């Protein structure tokens, strides 16, 4: 690369970024954070990482999670402060980073379940976080980072650990808010100038309550470092329009659920940091590439162009490959160095159409942005538990009730029980057959089992979806099954000719047939993994005045297994009973 080319890239970069409050002030490109590195790795490789475009590290392998005694992890609990071996290494690593103009964030996780109602446990939690904060500040870290992912099951209101015997859902929400406020205030008290990062993004449950509370508490102090939200759903997204919609949706969550004062703080001092996992995805042993170089260049450029403060790279199972080392272990159709060079150059996206959309994102013109991208971001239930979650969906799938989804989600978030069943009106009465298997996921999906051959020669079991639920949970009905399929059959009577839609969601693979008299038409098929998202697939149908059957084959790969299906008009409104009977 010659000097003129380099200067051109730098000039374009400086014209392509906005400040954390999303105005048009030009700044330097965002800081690229590596997740993650130990003190020893930073001491050894910091200069090389700097050459490869990384400006910051999540400092890891010091204390794993909230229950750790940070001073005991060097196996000498009696050494506290400057005599602690990990303190010495971290201080050395941070000194090197400061000389190179790099940042570090001490990372702590929630690995073990928290008892929100145990004062004794929380005395220990707060003591440990106070020590974490002292360690981070005294060793010279730029800031602090908390990963709340690993106890995600207890963020759902229906977690088996919540008995609701002496407290209500609202009591639980209030207790989580108090504990979260105490935690962030404990860190802030010993490290007031920290830059605070957290991840991953959360749905409409207690995980989001934690994050909202942290913003609220930092806003009360007008904390100078801000709150920076590191998101993971962008790890492997390849559609730039979906990425832009997703980031705008995360922004909208905070603008919807924060208090006015915290909302102002969010706009002025906080940011969203998209993450990418370029290779090593799903912990494979072959260090496989998740993108082609063309895809990586576009998506990485988009991350850089949209990030006002930070973006980050997940390095699990690819730390060496990201530095261009151990290339012999890399499994890709193109040379490893081609990928490394893209990450190293950090070129913003040049496509004019995306630059227009990025500007809409900065201006928070969400309405026009979704018209340009063709996607929107809303909250609705995902099966088989049907808990409300935020999803990026095609714009025209849900135009009948965007605001209603958000209002129901808000009620759910603050501890009220809500039901989406009335809104969606799924078909609830089914006949189920199975399970069937032919050894593997793909083999089972491909094989024609008896229900595909003749629905009249099958021992069907009549079943109904539980009250107020949208999804049929096949694991509850047939037991935990993997690489297995089941069939679901329903009958409908159309009372007048009508243009309609069959809308359904499924986990995992699916085939759907529409049966009339002696005809049987395969109207949709999909092989792969999927979540039970209502209306994920929409199939237009011109119904005659006739009796029909709908046959579904649902093939599970791992874990969750089920489906939901409904019939609507072309706008997504459920058809009344005087038109269609189930």
N, C-alpha and C positions, 0 to 999 in steps of 0.2 A: 504494500500500500504506500503510494507516494504522499508527500507532505500536503499537496494540494487537495488530494482526495480526503485526507484526514481532516484538514481544515473545513472542507465542505460539510463533512458529517457533523463536526462539532457545531458549525453554524446552524445547520438544520435542526440539530438536537435542541439548541438553545432557543429556537423559535417554536418548539413543539411541546413545551411543558407549561403547566400552570402551577400556581401556588397552592398550598393546602386548602385555602378557602375558595378554590375553583374560579378565581378571576383570571384575567388574561395576562397577568404579569409574567414575563419570561424568566425562568430559573434554569439552573443546571439540571441535567437528567436526574431521575430519582436514584436514591441509593439502592444498590442491589445487595440484599442480605442472603447469606448462605445458611441454610438450615441443614446441618449444624456442624460445629467443630469443637473439639476439646482444646484445652490450653496447649497441649503438646502439638496438636495439628496446626494451631495458629502460629505458634513459635516457629515451627518448621516451614510452613507454607504461606504465611500471610503475604509476603512480597509477591509470590507467584500468583496467588489469588487476585491481588491488586492488578497484576498484569492481565489477568483474565476477566477483568470487568467487575469483580466483586468488591464492594466498599464496606461491608459490614458482616458480622457473624452473630448467630445465636450461639452463645457460649454454653456448651453442654458438658455433660459428664462430670459435673461438680456436685450437684445435688439433684437427684432425679425428680423428687416430688414432695408434696406438702408434709409428709411424715418424716422426712429426713432431718437428721442433725448434721448441718453442713460442716461442722467442725470435726465430725467423727469419720467422715468419708475418706480421710487419709489414713485410716486405721489407728490414729493416735488422738482419741477424743480429748485428751488433756492439753493439746496444742490449740490454742484459740487466738485468732488474729494473725499478726505478721509471722508467727512461728509455725502456722499451719502450712503443710506442704502444698495443698491445693491453692491456698491464698498466694503463696510465693509464685507458683506457676501462672496463676491468673493475672497477677500483677505484672509479671514479665510479658505475658501475651498482650495485655492491654497497653503496656508501654510501647511495644512494637507497633501496635495498631495506631496509637496516637501519632507516632512519628510518620506513619504512612498515610495519615488522614483517614483512617478507617474507624468504624464504630463497633461496639460489642454490646450485646444484651444478654444478661444472665437469664437462662431459661429454666423455669420450674413448671412441673406438670401436676395435674390432679390424677393420680393413678389409682388410689384406693378410695372407696366410697366415703363420703362425708356424712356425718350424722348432724343434720342442721339443728337438732334440738338438744344436743349434748353440750352443755357449758364446759364440762371438763375437757372434752375433745377440742373444743374451740380455743381454750386457753393454750393448748399445745400448738394448734394450727397457727395462731397469731404469734406465739413466741417464735416458731420456726420461720415464719415470713419476716418477722422483724430481723432475725439473724441473716436471712437471705438478702434483705435490703441493705443491711450493714456491709455484708460481704461484697455485694455489687458496687456500692459506693466507694468503699475503701480500696478496692482493687482497681478502681478506675473505669468501671463499665459506663457506657453511655446511658444505659437504661436497663429496663427490666421487662421480661416477657413471661406470660403465663399461658400454658397450653391446657385447656380444660376438657379435651376430647375424651380421655380414656375412662371417664365415669359417665359417659353419655346416657346410659340406660336409666340412670336415676334422675335425669332431667325431665323425663316424661311423667306426667301426673299419675299414670296408671302403673308405675313401677311397683313391683311386688313388695318392696320394702316400705311403702307408704300404707299404713293401716287406717288412717283417718278415724282413729278411735277417740282420741282426745283433742283433735284439731281438724280443721277444714282445709280445703284447697287454698282458700284465701289466706288462712293462717300460715300455711306452708310457704306461699309466695312471700308474705311479709317477713317470715323468718329468714328465707334465702336472701332477701334484700338487706336485712340487717347484717347477716354474716358477711355478705359480699362487701358492704360498706365498711365494716370493721377491718376487713382484710386489706382493701386498697388504702385505707387511711393509715393502717399500720406501716405499710411500705412507704407511703408518702412522707410520713413523719420523720423517717430516718434517711430518706432519699428524695427530698422535695424537688430537685431539679432533674429528676429522671425523665427520659422519654419512655412512655409505656406502650408496649405492644401486647396483643393477645390474639389467640386463634384457637380453633377454627370458628367459622361463622356458625350460627345456631338457628334453630327453628323457633316456632312459637311455643316455647316451653321454658323451663327453669334455666337452661343455659343462656337464653337471651336475657332473662331477668338479671343474671349475673353481669353480663356485659353492659346492659343499660344502666345498672346501678353504678358500675365503675365510671361510666361517662358522667353520670349525674354528680358523683362525689368529686371527680376531678374538675368539673365545671364550677362547683361551689368554691373551689380554691383558685379557679382560673389558672390551673397548673400549666406552666410554660411549655412543658414537653409534649403535651397533647396525648391523644389516645389514637392508636393506629391499628386498624383491624386487618389482620392477615388472613386472607381467604384461601380455601383449599379446593373448592369446586372447580376452579379454573385450571387445575393441574393438567388436564388433558383435553379441555375444550378446544375444538379446532375451528369452530364457526365464529368469526369475529363479531358478527351481529349478536350472537348469543352471549359472548363475553361482555360486550358493551351493555346489553340488557341486564345481565346478571349483576354487574357492578352498580348500575343505576338502581337496581332493585335493593341491593344491600344499603345503599344510601337512603333510599325511601323508607326502609325499615326504621332507621334511626330518626329520620325526619317525622315519621308518623308517631312513634312511641315515646320520644323524649319530651321532657318538660320544655317550656319556652326558653328558659335560661340555658339548659343543657343543649338544646337545639342550636342556639346561637354559638355556643362553645364548639359543638360538632362542626359547624360550618367554618369556623375561624381557625381551629387548631388541631383538627383531627383529619384522618385520611383513611382510605382503603388501599390495601397493598395486595395485589393479586399474586398468587403463587403458581409456579410451574414445576412439573416433574418430568424432565426431558428423557431420561432413560432409567432402567431398573424398576419400572412400574410393576406393582403387585408383587414386589419382593422376588422377582424371578432371578434365577442363578445365571442367566445368560446376558444380563445387562442390555436388554433389548431396547431399541429406540422406540419412543412413543409417537414420534412425528417423522415425516420426511423432512429434509432440510428446507424445502419450499414452505411447508406448513409451519415449521419452527420459526423461520425468518419472519413470516407474517404475524404469527401469534405473539412471539417475543417482542417484536416491534410494537404491537398493539399494547402489550403490558407496559412497555417503557413510555409510550406516548400518553397513556391514560393515568399513570401513577404520579400524583403530585409530590409524594415524599419518599415512599419505599415501594419496592416490589421484591420478590424473593424466589430462590431456587431451592427445591427440596433435593437433598443430595443422597438420600438413603439408597444404598446399593449402587451408587454411581459417583461417589466422592472422587475416586482416582480418575475415572473416565472424564469427569468435568474439567480436570486439569490436563487432559490429553495423555494420561498415563495408563498403563495396563490395557492398551488398545487391543491386544490380542484376545481379551475377554469380551470385547464389545460385539454385539450381535445386531448388525444393521446392514441395509442394502447399500449404504454409502459410507465412505470412510469416517471414522470417529472425528478426525480433525476438522471436517467440514461443519460438523455440529458445534464443536468447540469454538471455531472461528466466529460463528453467528452470535453465540453468547458473549464472546469477547468483544466484538465490535459494538454491540448495543445500539444498533441503528433503529431509529423510530420508524413507524409505518409511513410510507410515502403515498399510498393510494388516496387521491383527493376525496373520494366518497367517504372514506373512513375518517379523514381529518374533519369533515363536516359533522359527522356523527360524534366524534370526540368533543368538538366544541359544544354540541348540544348537551353532552354529558356534563361538561364543566359548568354550563349555564343552568343545569338542572331543569332543562326543558324536557321533562319525561314524556309528555304527550307527543311532541313532535318526534322525539327519539324513537319511540316505539312504532310510530308510523314509518319511519325510515328503515328500522331493522326488521320489522315484521314480527317481533316478539314482544311479549309483556311479562311482567313478574308479579305473580299473585300468590296468595296463600290459600291452600285448600288441603283436604285430607289425603293422605297417602296410605294405602293398605299394606298389609292386612290389619294393622291396628287402627287405621283411619285417623291417626293423630294429624292435626293441621301442620303442614310444612310449606315453606316457600319454594316455588318452582318457577323456572323459566319455560314459558309455553308459547305456541304460535298465537299471534294476536287475535285471529278471528275465531278461536275456539271458545272463548268465554266472555264475549262482549255483552252478555245479558246481565252480568252481576259482579263486576270488578269490586265495587265499593262494598258490596255485601260480604264478599270473602274477607276483606280486610277488617270489617267490623266484627265478624264472627271470630276471626283470629285474635283480635284484641281482647275480646271477652275471655277466650280460652287462655290467653297469656296471663291474665290477671286472676285466674282461678275459677272462672265460671264454667259450668258444664254447658257445652253447645252440641248441637246436632246438625249435621249437613244433610241428613237423609231427606228431609222435606224439600230442600232445594234441588237435589239431584234426582230423587225418585228412581232409584235403581230397580231393576227387576229382582225381586227377592226370592221367588219360588223357583226352585230348580230340581232337576233330577241329576244325580251324580253316579258315575261308574268309574271304577278303578280301585286301587292303583294298578298301572301296567308299566312294565320296564323291559327293555331289550339290551341291558348291560351298560350303556353309556348315554350321555345327554343327547348327542346328535343321533345316535342309533334309535333311541326311544322316540325322538321327535319325528324321525323319518318313517318309522314302522307303522303300518296300518293295523290297528287293533280292532276287535269286534265292533265297537261303536261306530267306527268309520265305514264299516262294511254294510251293516244293517242295524239301524237303531231299534228295530222291533225285536231283535233277538238278543237283547242285553238285559241283564237284571239291574234295572235302575233303582236307585235309592232316593226317594223324595226328601229334599232338605230345604230349609229356608235360611236366609241371612239373618243374623241376630238383629233384634230390635235396635233402631237408631244407627245401624251400621250400613256401610256402603259395599263392603268387600266380603266375599266368601273366602274364609281362611281355610284352605285345604289341609294345612298341617293340623289344625284342630280336629278336622273331620276324619282324615285318613292317617294321621300320625306324621311325625317328622320323616319325610321321604326325600331322597336325593336321586337325581338322574332317573326320574320317574314321571309318568304322566297320568292325568285323569281327564275324564270327559264330563262336560256339563251341558244339559239339554233343557231348553225352555220352550213353551208354546205361547204364541201370541195370535190374537184375532184382530185384524184390521177391518174396521167397520165402514171405512170409505176410502177411496183412492187418495193418496197423499204423498207429497215429496218429503222425505224425512231423512234422518241420520241414525245410524247405529254407532254409539260411542262406547268405548271400552278401554280398560286398563288391565294389565296382566303381569304375572311374575311366574316363570320367566318367558319362555317361548310360547307361541300361540298359533293355532289355526282356527279360523272361524268359517262355518258354512251356513248359508241360508237355504232352508229346505221348504219346498212348496210342492204338494202333491207328489209326483214322482221325480221332480227335479231337485238337484242338490248342487249348489254353486259355492265354490270356495271364494269367499269375498275378501279374505285377508289372511296373510301368513307372515310370521316373523320368527327367525331363529336367532337367539342370543339371550343375554341377561337383560332383565327389565324390572322396574318397580311398578306396583299397582297404583298408577296415577289415573284418577278419573278422567275420561275423555282423552286419554293419551292418543288414541287412534280414532279417527272419525271417518266412517264410510257412508257416503250418500246412497240412499236407496229410494227408488220409486215403488211404493207399495201399491198393490191392487187391493180391492175388497176381497180378502182371502184369509185363510188360516195358514200360518207359517210356523216353522220351528227354527230355532237357532241352536246350532251345535258348536261347542268350543272344545278344543283340545289344549290343555294347559300343561306344558312340560317344565318341570322344575330342574334346575341345576343344583343349587345349594341353598340352604337356609329357607327363606320365606317362599310361600307358594300360595297363589290364589288369583282372584280376578274380580272385576266389577263390570257391569254392562247396563246401559240404559238406551232408550229410544227417544229422540228429540225432534223438534222442528229444525230448519236450517240455521236458526240463531242459537240453538242450544237449550231452548226451553222444553221441558218435558211435555209430552203430548197428553191431553186429557183423556179420561177413561171412555168418553163417548166417541173417541176416534180409535184408540187402541186398548184392548183388554189383554191382561197377562194371566 
